[in-house]
Amino acid sequence: MERNTLKKMAGMALLCAGLLCGEVNPVHAGADNFQTPENSSPQQLVEGMSGKMVRGVTNVATGWLEFPMQIYLTIKNEGVTKGLTVGPLKGLGMTLVRTVTGAAETTTFFLAYPGFYDPYFEPEFAWEEE
């Protein structure tokens, strides 16, 4: 065999060994950190579902708070002029996004998506700052 062929075979063997070692350890190390419906207790499932339902209903009911909140945040971060011109546009857009997302969470509260009943975006509620 040629020397290049031996080098290629040794490199492939090292690559395969590295991939095998890399695949085995992270799976076992992170298995306890990722929560799924299959490895959760019934109490955790009900808690996740109810939290998603409450968040969805709350965001449908209070989505309109995004309008003044975006004006306030734009004034605070970018000045009065931008806050009074761009802020209402941001507020209108975020009101629609928050309300529609709340409706989606309300209707899909039983699905463990995204993550394990995580919110679709942050902050979870209109009155919270990022």
FIKOLZA-1660 file (N, C-alpha, C; in steps of 0.1 Angstrom, whole numbers, plus 5000, padded with zeros to 4 digits):
% residues 130
   i   px   py   pz ch aa at
   1 5008 4988 5000  A  M  N
   1 5000 5000 5000  A  M CA
   1 5009 5012 5000  A  M  C
   2 5003 5023 4994  A  E  N
   2 5011 5035 4994  A  E CA
   2 5009 5042 5007  A  E  C
   3 5019 5051 5009  A  R  N
   3 5019 5059 5021  A  R CA
   3 5006 5068 5022  A  R  C
   4 5002 5074 5011  A  N  N
   4 4990 5083 5011  A  N CA
   4 4978 5075 5015  A  N  C
   5 4977 5063 5010  A  T  N
   5 4965 5055 5013  A  T CA
   5 4965 5052 5028  A  T  C
   6 4976 5048 5034  A  L  N
   6 4977 5046 5048  A  L CA
   6 4973 5058 5056  A  L  C
   7 4978 5070 5052  A  K  N
   7 4974 5082 5059  A  K CA
   7 4959 5085 5058  A  K  C
   8 4953 5082 5046  A  K  N
   8 4939 5084 5045  A  K CA
   8 4931 5075 5054  A  K  C
   9 4936 5062 5054  A  M  N
   9 4929 5052 5062  A  M CA
   9 4930 5056 5077  A  M  C
  10 4941 5060 5082  A  A  N
  10 4943 5064 5096  A  A CA
  10 4935 5076 5099  A  A  C
  11 4934 5086 5090  A  G  N
  11 4926 5097 5092  A  G CA
  11 4911 5094 5093  A  G  C
  12 4907 5085 5085  A  M  N
  12 4893 5081 5085  A  M CA
  12 4890 5073 5098  A  M  C
  13 4899 5065 5103  A  A  N
  13 4897 5058 5115  A  A CA
  13 4896 5068 5127  A  A  C
  14 4905 5078 5127  A  L  N
  14 4905 5088 5138  A  L CA
  14 4892 5096 5137  A  L  C
  15 4887 5099 5125  A  L  N
  15 4875 5106 5124  A  L CA
  15 4863 5098 5129  A  L  C
  16 4863 5086 5125  A  C  N
  16 4852 5077 5130  A  C CA
  16 4852 5075 5145  A  C  C
  17 4864 5074 5151  A  A  N
  17 4865 5072 5165  A  A CA
  17 4861 5085 5172  A  A  C
  18 4865 5096 5166  A  G  N
  18 4861 5109 5172  A  G CA
  18 4846 5111 5172  A  G  C
  19 4840 5108 5160  A  L  N
  19 4825 5109 5159  A  L CA
  19 4818 5100 5169  A  L  C
  20 4823 5088 5170  A  L  N
  20 4817 5078 5180  A  L CA
  20 4818 5084 5194  A  L  C
  21 4829 5088 5198  A  C  N
  21 4831 5094 5212  A  C CA
  21 4822 5106 5213  A  C  C
  22 4822 5114 5203  A  G  N
  22 4814 5127 5204  A  G CA
  22 4799 5124 5205  A  G  C
  23 4795 5113 5198  A  E  N
  23 4780 5110 5198  A  E CA
  23 4776 5104 5211  A  E  C
  24 4784 5096 5217  A  V  N
  24 4780 5089 5229  A  V CA
  24 4779 5098 5241  A  V  C
  25 4789 5106 5244  A  N  N
  25 4789 5114 5256  A  N CA
  25 4778 5125 5257  A  N  C
  26 4776 5133 5246  A  P  N
  26 4766 5144 5248  A  P CA
  26 4752 5139 5249  A  P  C
  27 4749 5127 5243  A  V  N
  27 4735 5122 5244  A  V CA
  27 4732 5119 5259  A  V  C
  28 4742 5112 5265  A  H  N
  28 4739 5108 5279  A  H CA
  28 4740 5120 5288  A  H  C
  29 4749 5130 5285  A  A  N
  29 4751 5141 5294  A  A CA
  29 4738 5150 5294  A  A  C
  30 4732 5152 5282  A  G  N
  30 4721 5161 5281  A  G CA
  30 4708 5155 5281  A  G  C
  31 4707 5142 5283  A  A  N
  31 4694 5135 5283  A  A CA
  31 4685 5140 5294  A  A  C
  32 4690 5143 5306  A  D  N
  32 4682 5147 5317  A  D CA
  32 4677 5161 5316  A  D  C
  33 4684 5169 5308  A  N  N
  33 4681 5184 5307  A  N CA
  33 4670 5187 5297  A  N  C
  34 4667 5178 5288  A  F  N
  34 4657 5181 5278  A  F CA
  34 4644 5174 5282  A  F  C
  35 4634 5182 5284  A  Q  N
  35 4621 5177 5289  A  Q CA
  35 4612 5174 5277  A  Q  C
  36 4606 5163 5277  A  T  N
  36 4596 5159 5266  A  T CA
  36 4584 5153 5273  A  T  C
  37 4573 5152 5266  A  P  N
  37 4561 5146 5272  A  P CA
  37 4564 5131 5276  A  P  C
  38 4573 5124 5269  A  E  N
  38 4576 5111 5272  A  E CA
  38 4583 5109 5285  A  E  C
  39 4592 5118 5289  A  N  N
  39 4599 5117 5301  A  N CA
  39 4594 5126 5312  A  N  C
  40 4582 5131 5311  A  S  N
  40 4576 5140 5321  A  S CA
  40 4565 5133 5329  A  S  C
  41 4563 5138 5341  A  S  N
  41 4552 5132 5349  A  S CA
  41 4539 5138 5344  A  S  C
  42 4527 5132 5348  A  P  N
  42 4515 5138 5344  A  P CA
  42 4513 5152 5350  A  P  C
  43 4518 5155 5362  A  Q  N
  43 4517 5168 5368  A  Q CA
  43 4525 5178 5360  A  Q  C
  44 4536 5175 5355  A  Q  N
  44 4544 5184 5347  A  Q CA
  44 4537 5187 5333  A  Q  C
  45 4531 5177 5328  A  L  N
  45 4523 5179 5315  A  L CA
  45 4511 5188 5318  A  L  C
  46 4504 5186 5328  A  V  N
  46 4492 5195 5331  A  V CA
  46 4497 5209 5334  A  V  C
  47 4508 5210 5342  A  E  N
  47 4514 5223 5345  A  E CA
  47 4518 5231 5332  A  E  C
  48 4524 5224 5323  A  G  N
  48 4529 5230 5310  A  G CA
  48 4517 5234 5302  A  G  C
  49 4507 5225 5301  A  M  N
  49 4495 5228 5293  A  M CA
  49 4487 5240 5299  A  M  C
  50 4485 5240 5312  A  S  N
  50 4478 5251 5318  A  S CA
  50 4485 5264 5317  A  S  C
  51 4498 5264 5319  A  G  N
  51 4506 5276 5317  A  G CA
  51 4505 5282 5303  A  G  C
  52 4506 5273 5293  A  K  N
  52 4504 5277 5279  A  K CA
  52 4490 5283 5277  A  K  C
  53 4480 5277 5282  A  M  N
  53 4466 5281 5281  A  M CA
  53 4465 5295 5287  A  M  C
  54 4469 5297 5299  A  V  N
  54 4468 5309 5307  A  V CA
  54 4475 5320 5299  A  V  C
  55 4488 5317 5294  A  R  N
  55 4495 5327 5287  A  R CA
  55 4488 5331 5274  A  R  C
  56 4482 5321 5267  A  G  N
  56 4475 5324 5255  A  G CA
  56 4463 5333 5257  A  G  C
  57 4455 5330 5267  A  V  N
  57 4443 5338 5270  A  V CA
  57 4447 5352 5275  A  V  C
  58 4457 5352 5283  A  T  N
  58 4462 5365 5288  A  T CA
  58 4466 5374 5276  A  T  C
  59 4474 5368 5267  A  N  N
  59 4479 5376 5256  A  N CA
  59 4468 5380 5246  A  N  C
  60 4457 5372 5245  A  V  N
  60 4446 5376 5236  A  V CA
  60 4439 5388 5243  A  V  C
  61 4437 5388 5256  A  A  N
  61 4430 5398 5263  A  A CA
  61 4438 5411 5265  A  A  C
  62 4451 5410 5266  A  T  N
  62 4460 5421 5269  A  T CA
  62 4469 5425 5258  A  T  C
  63 4467 5419 5246  A  G  N
  63 4476 5423 5234  A  G CA
  63 4476 5437 5231  A  G  C
  64 4465 5444 5234  A  W  N
  64 4464 5459 5231  A  W CA
  64 4474 5467 5239  A  W  C
  65 4479 5461 5250  A  L  N
  65 4489 5468 5258  A  L CA
  65 4502 5471 5251  A  L  C
  66 4504 5463 5240  A  E  N
  66 4516 5465 5232  A  E CA
  66 4517 5479 5226  A  E  C
  67 4505 5484 5223  A  F  N
  67 4505 5497 5216  A  F CA
  67 4512 5508 5225  A  F  C
  68 4507 5511 5237  A  P  N
  68 4514 5521 5245  A  P CA
  68 4528 5516 5249  A  P  C
  69 4530 5503 5251  A  M  N
  69 4543 5499 5256  A  M CA
  69 4553 5501 5245  A  M  C
  70 4550 5499 5233  A  Q  N
  70 4560 5501 5222  A  Q CA
  70 4563 5516 5220  A  Q  C
  71 4553 5525 5222  A  I  N
  71 4555 5539 5222  A  I CA
  71 4565 5543 5233  A  I  C
  72 4562 5538 5245  A  Y  N
  72 4570 5541 5257  A  Y CA
  72 4585 5536 5255  A  Y  C
  73 4586 5524 5250  A  L  N
  73 4600 5518 5248  A  L CA
  73 4607 5526 5237  A  L  C
  74 4601 5530 5227  A  T  N
  74 4607 5537 5216  A  T CA
  74 4612 5551 5221  A  T  C
  75 4603 5557 5229  A  I  N
  75 4607 5570 5234  A  I CA
  75 4619 5569 5243  A  I  C
  76 4619 5559 5252  A  K  N
  76 4629 5556 5261  A  K CA
  76 4643 5553 5255  A  K  C
  77 4642 5545 5244  A  N  N
  77 4654 5540 5238  A  N CA
  77 4659 5549 5226  A  N  C
  78 4650 5556 5219  A  E  N
  78 4654 5563 5207  A  E CA
  78 4650 5577 5206  A  E  C
  79 4643 5582 5217  A  G  N
  79 4640 5596 5217  A  G CA
  79 4625 5599 5214  A  G  C
  80 4621 5611 5218  A  V  N
  80 4606 5615 5217  A  V CA
  80 4602 5615 5202  A  V  C
  81 4609 5620 5193  A  T  N
  81 4605 5621 5179  A  T CA
  81 4602 5608 5173  A  T  C
  82 4612 5599 5175  A  K  N
  82 4609 5585 5169  A  K CA
  82 4598 5578 5177  A  K  C
  83 4598 5581 5190  A  G  N
  83 4588 5574 5198  A  G CA
  83 4573 5578 5194  A  G  C
  84 4572 5590 5190  A  L  N
  84 4558 5595 5186  A  L CA
  84 4555 5592 5171  A  L  C
  85 4565 5589 5163  A  T  N
  85 4563 5586 5149  A  T CA
  85 4564 5571 5146  A  T  C
  86 4574 5565 5151  A  V  N
  86 4577 5550 5148  A  V CA
  86 4570 5542 5159  A  V  C
  87 4569 5547 5171  A  G  N
  87 4563 5539 5182  A  G CA
  87 4549 5534 5179  A  G  C
  88 4540 5542 5174  A  P  N
  88 4527 5537 5171  A  P CA
  88 4526 5526 5161  A  P  C
  89 4535 5527 5151  A  L  N
  89 4536 5516 5141  A  L CA
  89 4541 5503 5147  A  L  C
  90 4551 5504 5155  A  K  N
  90 4556 5492 5162  A  K CA
  90 4545 5487 5171  A  K  C
  91 4538 5496 5178  A  G  N
  91 4528 5492 5187  A  G CA
  91 4516 5484 5180  A  G  C
  92 4512 5489 5168  A  L  N
  92 4502 5483 5161  A  L CA
  92 4506 5469 5156  A  L  C
  93 4518 5468 5151  A  G  N
  93 4524 5455 5147  A  G CA
  93 4525 5445 5158  A  G  C
  94 4530 5450 5169  A  M  N
  94 4532 5441 5181  A  M CA
  94 4518 5437 5187  A  M  C
  95 4509 5446 5186  A  T  N
  95 4495 5443 5191  A  T CA
  95 4490 5431 5183  A  T  C
  96 4491 5432 5170  A  L  N
  96 4486 5421 5161  A  L CA
  96 4494 5408 5164  A  L  C
  97 4507 5409 5165  A  V  N
  97 4515 5397 5167  A  V CA
  97 4512 5391 5181  A  V  C
  98 4511 5399 5191  A  R  N
  98 4508 5394 5205  A  R CA
  98 4494 5387 5205  A  R  C
  99 4484 5393 5199  A  T  N
  99 4471 5388 5200  A  T CA
  99 4469 5375 5192  A  T  C
 100 4475 5375 5180  A  V  N
 100 4474 5363 5171  A  V CA
 100 4482 5351 5178  A  V  C
 101 4494 5354 5184  A  T  N
 101 4502 5344 5190  A  T CA
 101 4494 5339 5203  A  T  C
 102 4487 5348 5210  A  G  N
 102 4479 5343 5221  A  G CA
 102 4468 5334 5217  A  G  C
 103 4462 5337 5206  A  A  N
 103 4451 5328 5200  A  A CA
 103 4457 5315 5196  A  A  C
 104 4469 5315 5190  A  A  N
 104 4475 5302 5186  A  A CA
 104 4479 5294 5199  A  A  C
 105 4484 5300 5209  A  E  N
 105 4487 5293 5221  A  E CA
 105 4475 5288 5228  A  E  C
 106 4464 5295 5228  A  T  N
 106 4452 5291 5234  A  T CA
 106 4446 5279 5227  A  T  C
 107 4446 5279 5213  A  T  N
 107 4441 5267 5206  A  T CA
 107 4450 5255 5205  A  T  C
 108 4463 5257 5208  A  T  N
 108 4472 5246 5207  A  T CA
 108 4478 5243 5221  A  T  C
 109 4471 5246 5232  A  F  N
 109 4477 5245 5245  A  F CA
 109 4481 5230 5248  A  F  C
 110 4475 5221 5242  A  F  N
 110 4477 5207 5245  A  F CA
 110 4490 5201 5238  A  F  C
 111 4496 5209 5229  A  L  N
 111 4508 5205 5222  A  L CA
 111 4520 5210 5229  A  L  C
 112 4530 5202 5231  A  A  N
 112 4543 5206 5238  A  A CA
 112 4552 5212 5228  A  A  C
 113 4547 5223 5221  A  Y  N
 113 4555 5230 5211  A  Y CA
 113 4554 5245 5214  A  Y  C
 114 4564 5253 5212  A  P  N
 114 4578 5250 5210  A  P CA
 114 4585 5245 5223  A  P  C
 115 4595 5237 5222  A  G  N
 115 4601 5232 5234  A  G CA
 115 4591 5224 5242  A  G  C
 116 4592 5226 5255  A  F  N
 116 4582 5219 5264  A  F CA
 116 4572 5230 5269  A  F  C
 117 4563 5234 5261  A  Y  N
 117 4553 5244 5264  A  Y CA
 117 4559 5258 5266  A  Y  C
 118 4570 5260 5259  A  D  N
 118 4577 5273 5260  A  D CA
 118 4569 5284 5253  A  D  C
 119 4570 5297 5256  A  P  N
 119 4564 5307 5248  A  P CA
 119 4569 5308 5234  A  P  C
 120 4561 5313 5225  A  Y  N
 120 4565 5315 5211  A  Y CA
 120 4576 5326 5210  A  Y  C
 121 4575 5336 5218  A  F  N
 121 4585 5346 5218  A  F CA
 121 4586 5353 5232  A  F  C
 122 4597 5360 5234  A  E  N
 122 4600 5367 5247  A  E CA
 122 4598 5382 5244  A  E  C
 123 4593 5389 5254  A  P  N
 123 4588 5385 5267  A  P CA
 123 4575 5378 5266  A  P  C
 124 4571 5371 5276  A  E  N
 124 4559 5363 5276  A  E CA
 124 4546 5371 5275  A  E  C
 125 4547 5383 5282  A  F  N
 125 4535 5391 5283  A  F CA
 125 4538 5406 5279  A  F  C
 126 4528 5413 5275  A  A  N
 126 4529 5427 5270  A  A CA
 126 4535 5436 5279  A  A  C
 127 4533 5435 5292  A  W  N
 127 4538 5445 5302  A  W CA
 127 4553 5442 5306  A  W  C
 128 4559 5431 5301  A  E  N
 128 4573 5429 5305  A  E CA
 128 4582 5435 5294  A  E  C
 129 4593 5440 5299  A  E  N
 129 4604 5445 5290  A  E CA
 129 4613 5433 5287  A  E  C
 130 4620 5434 5275  A  E  N
 130 4629 5424 5271  A  E CA
 130 4642 5425 5279  A  E  C
% end
